[in-house]
Amino acid sequence: MQFWSGECQHAFSFEQFVTGFWQRYPNPYSEHVLTRDVIHREVVDGRLVTKCLITKRGKLPSYLERLTGGRRETLVIEESVLDPEARQLVTYTRNIEMQDILAVHERVVYTSHPEGPRRVLARKAVFAESQVSAFGGIIAAFSVSQYQKRFTTITKGLDYVLNSMYHPEMLVKKSEIQIGYSKSPCKRLSYFARLIQTIVFQLRKLFFHQHPIMPCRRKLNTGLKAKTL
């Protein structure tokens, strides 16, 4: 079994956060989430209990695709318990298909930050286990590493939804966040200039790596010219 945990914060009140949490899909950072449907909801002892069915799609390494028959979509159950009095939201998420190949369980606890009423603290933990002989540890480790890579992206996606609801003026397009691309002609030219400069640098690095004597020749010739003058 593989395990990982981490924390993040959202700069919103608990009430704002919970309202946005139910509306977090779709967003520009959750293209792997295809559908989300509420299949059960009830109030138990003053707490709101919700169960959702989520369809996700992800990229798999070739050895995993052979085990799944090339299938990349999977069904996930998300159960949540909202306690408004304790100002706490707890979610439990697990896949319900192909659990013999890979079983992933996630638990997240959202609470008001102890240092400020307008911040929410999220504590996340993920467990992954595989029953595949010889490769189970590798498969589980891959799943946890992918979760770690998406950790920041998931946080950005939720913040994007919250900002769209409460601070729309702060929204920035995902494309501009990721690669610095802008609709402004000047900024766009600057971006492409940096891109071309990087490509030229890499080509020179590759060329001189294959012909290490070339830089020395250039310096030697420069020195000779200076002496003659």
Sequence and secondary structure as in RCSB ss.txt:
>XXXX:A:sequence
MQFWSGECQHAFSFEQFVTGFWQRYPNPYSEHVLTRDVIHREVVDGRLVTKCLITKRGKLPSYLERLTGGRRETL
VIEESVLDPEARQLVTYTRNIEMQDILAVHERVVYTSHPEGPRRVLARKAVFAESQVSAFGGIIAAFSVSQYQKR
FTTITKGLDYVLNSMYHPEMLVKKSEIQIGYSKSPCKRLSYFARLIQTIVFQLRKLFFHQHPIMPCRRKLNTGLK
AKTL
>XXXX:A:secstr
 EEEEEEEEESS HHHHHHHHTT  S TT TTEEEEEEEEEEEETTEEEEEEEEEEE    HHHHHHHTT  EEE
EEEEEEEETTTTEEEEEEEE SSTTT EEEEEEEEEE TT TT EEEEEEEEEE   TTTHHHHHHHHHHHHHHH
HHHHHHHHHHHHHHHH GGG   HHHHHH   SSHHHHHHHHHHHHHHHHHHHHHHHHHH THHHHHHHHHHHHH
HHH 
